[in-house]
């Protein structure tokens, strides 16, 4: 018998008679863990949340919360009896109540989650909505309404919190601060949470585990570190857009060769027979700058990100490779400069397909 806090087993999710995601299985082991679900728009991420909340019926499989079945083909516990809070991306506030009254409604819910009560004033302050408490939803901006909806969901201290793109309408300058504070609140009160987001950096920061939904299935469910460094498919690589695939040949248990870059050494995530032709995942942090190197590539794009530069380099076969460097590095290059790459290239985690 599973001791997981949440178990989703071989679940198929549908909405409006159309199947969106098939044969999904994943677990949340501990109370207070945070899971982020990533995927392109329209793939069915919100449908997963709606079904867990009880707003849609499960096509097949089971969903168990704290050891009890809440959804299956034959069982569908009513949403109001699940003690699950769902905060939608769009404004889901009651239009005839003030922001303050909307938040207070959450405190009036019957709550069996914890003896630890959440201070709604703490959440209101954290989300920066103190000045709009007397206003109605139609009188505030989309970002303010989204923060108010988030405050309401947090204040209810549910057994399971479901957040659908909770920070999508929040100003970029404020978003990072909110991410930090949100994570602190969720950890402090051990609120088990599933967050749908399109932002992989947000998912990697907030999530203990991350799941990527592609082509109507859960393609990979893993820690953020493993998802980035050990993607299990080319689909994941392309979705995360954090590297390029280049042709190479395996030359030993710890090396491979590319015609333009030469010998590349490191530790293979998966062993291949010597002589195998593979596609090597090359990520921006895998290459090192070296002006004295005899391997020089043309700079065709430069992105300044404050703490670092990302140089895009062009190989002779028109492959574009990215290199990330500290913004204080001594020799800053310009467009069309020749950029030296340290050889031999060493990659800690060699991932091939």
N, C-alpha and C positions, 0 to 999 in steps of 0.2 A: 504493500500500500504506500502511495506517495505521501511524503510529508511536505511537499511544496506548498507555498502560499497560494499560487495560482497555477492551474494546469489547463492548457489548451491542447486537446488531443485529436489529431486528424480532422480538424474542423474545416468545413466549407461554408463560406460566407456569401450571401446573395442579398440583393436589394432590388425591388421592383420586378421580381421574377428572373433577374439576370444574375448568374454566378459571377462574382468578382474575384475571389481568391479561393484556391482549392487546397485541400489537404494540409492545412496549417497545424504544426505542432510546436509548441514551445512552453517553457515553464518559467515562473518567477519563484525562486527558491525561498527567499526570506522576506518577511514583513519589512517594509521600508525600502525595498529595492526599487530602482527606477529603470524602466525599459523604454527605449526610443525606437519608433518604427519609421523607417525611411522608405521613400519610393517616389516615382514621378506622379504628377497630378492625374487623378482619375483612375488610379490603379486599384483602389478599394481599401485604402488605409482607414478612411472615416467609417466605412461599412463595418470593419473589424471592431472599431470602438462602439458603434451603435449596437452591434450584436452583443458585445460583452455587457453593455449597459441594459440590454433587454428590450431595446426599441425595434430590433429586427430579430426574426426567428432564425435559428441555426439550421442550415440545410442538412448537415450531417456532422458527426463527431460529438465531442462533449467539451464543456467548459466547467471547471470546478474552481470554486473560491473557498479557501480555508477548509478543503476536504469535502465540500458539499456541491453537488451538481446544480448549477444555476441555468444552464442551457444544454439541450440535446435535441434530437429529433422529436422526442416525446415530452420533454420537460422545458418549460419556459417560465421561470420565476418572474413575476411582474416587476417592472423597473423600480417601483416604490418600495419593494420588499428586498432589494439587493444591497442597500446601503453603498451604492456606487454613485459617484458624482461625475458627470460628463460636462466639460466646458467646450462649447463649439467654437470654431474659428469665427463664425459670424456672430453678430450680437444676439444673445439668447436671453437677455434681461426682460423682466416683465415691464412693458412700456408704461403701465399706469402706476408704477411704484417708483419712488426716488431711488437713487443709487444706494443710499444708506439702507432703505427698507429692503431692497433686493438682497443686500448682504446679510441683514439681520434674519431674513427668512431661513438662511442656511443654519443659523444658530438654533432655530426652533425645531429643526428636524430631530426625530428620534435617532439617537446615536449610540451605537454599541461598539464602536471601534476602539476606544481608549478612555481610560480614566483621565488622561491628559487632555485638558481643554485648550483649544487654540484661542489666543487673544486676537480677536478680529482687528482691534486697533493697531496691533503690530503689523498685520498684513496690509492694512490700509495705508499705513505710513511707508512700508516697504515699497508698495506699488505706486506711491505718489498720487493718490486720488483723494486726499483729505479735502481739497477745495471743491470737489464736485459732488459731495455726498448729498446735498440738498437739491441737486438737479435731476431731471428725468432723462432716461436713455436717449431720447431724441435731441436733447440739448448738449450732448457731449460728442467728442470726436470718436472715430472708429477705434483708435488706439486706447482712448480712455474707457470706452465701453468694454473693450476686450480685457483690460486690466481689472475692471469692476467685476466682470464675469469670472475671472480667475480668482479674485478675492472671495467671491461667494463660494466657489468650489472648494477653495482651501479652508474656509471657515467652517465648512460642514464636517471636516475631519472624517472622511469616509473610509470604509474598509479598502476601497480601491478608487483612485482618482484617475480619470481619463481626460487628457488634454489634447485637443485638436488644434494644432498650429497655434499654441497659446501666445506666442510673441510675434506673430507675423505682421501685426499692424502697429507694432511699437517702434518708435524712432531708433535708428541704429545707434545713436549716441547714448541712448538709455538702455538698450537691449542687453549689453554685456553685464551691466550692473544688476539688472533684473534677473539674469541667468544665475549670477552668484547668489543673490538673496533667495531666489526660488529654491535653489538646491539646498541652501542652509535650512530653510523652513521645512522642506520635505524630509531632510535627514533628521532635524531636531524632533519632529513629531512622528517620525517613522511612517510617513504616508506612502503606501505602495502605489506607484504611479506608472501609467503607460502614456507616453507622449508621442503624438504624430507630428513629425516635422520634415520639411524639405531641406533643412540646413544640416549638413553632415557635421560641421564644426560644433553646432549646438548639441546635436545628438551625442557626439563623442565626449563633450564636456558633461552633459547631464546624465547620460545613461550608464548604469552598471553593465547592461547588455544592450545591443542594438540588433534590430532585425531589418533586412532589406527586402522589400516586396517588389518583384519584377515579373512581368509576363504571367500574372495571375497566380504566383506562388511565392512562398517565403524562400528566397534564394539562399540566404545565409543568416544565421542567428548566432552572435558571438560577442565577445568583449570588443570595445572600440579598438583596442590595440591590435587584436587579431584580425578584425575586419579590415583595418588599414594595411597592416604588414603581411597578412596571410589571406588575401581574398581567395575564395574557392572557385571563382569562375571569371572568365573574360567579361561577362555581363556586369559583375560587381566592379571590376576595374573601370569599365567605361562609365558606369553610373557615378562612381565617386570622382572620376576625372582627376585623379591625383598622380597620373603617370602615363607613360607610353609603352607600347609593346614593340620590341625590336627582334629581328631574327637572330638566332645564335645556334651554335653547335656545342653539345656537351663534350668536353675534352678530358675531364677527370672527375672523380667524386667531389671535388671542390673547385672546379673551374669550368668555364665555357668561353667560347670565342665568337666575337662579332667582327665582320669584315672591316668595319670602319673604326670601331672603338678598341679593337684588340682583345687581349686576355682580360677576363673579369673573374675575380676569385670571391669566395665566400662560402656560406653554409646553405645548402639547398633545403628548401622546405619539403621537397619531395625528390627522391632519387630517380634518375633516368639512366638508361644504358649509355655508355660512352658512344658517341657518334650520333646520338639522337638530335634531330632538328627541332628546335623549340622556339616559342615566343617568350622573351625575357621581359618581365615588368621592370621598368626603369623609372624610379621616382625622383623628384627634384633634389632630395637630400642625399641621393646615392652618388652624385658626382661632386668632385672637389676641384676648386680653382687652382691652377698652377701656371703662372705666366711663362715658366721655363720649359713647359711640356712641349713635345713635338707634335702633340695632337691639339690642333687649334680649329675651332669652329666659329662661324660668323654669328654675331649677335643680331637677331632680327626683331627682337621686342624686349622691352624693359618695363617691369612693373615695380614701382616703389611702394612698399607696404609699411613704411615707418621704421620698424625694427629690422627690416630686411629688404633686399632686392631679389626679384625673380627674373633671371635672364633666360630668354628663349633663344636657343641656338639651332642653327640649321646645318645638317650633315650634307655630304655630297650627294646622297641619294634622296635629299629633300625631306628627311625625317626631322621633326622638331622636338628637341629635348629641352627640358627646363632644369635650371640649377638655382638653388636658393643660397644666398650669401648674406651674412650680417651686413647691415647698412654702413658699418664703420670700416669695412674692409678697405685696405690701402689703395688698391688700384680699381677705381670705378670705371667701367667700360661704357662706351657710347654705341649707338646703332652702327652696325657694319664693322665694328672692331673685330679683331680676331681674339677669341677667348680660349685660353689654355685649359685643358682638362688633365688632371693628374693621372698618370699611368704607373703601374697597372691599376685599373679600377677595382675597388674592393667593396662588396655589398654584404652587409651583415646577414640579411635574410634574402636569399635568392629565390624568387618565385617565378616559375615558368609554367607555360601551358602548351 
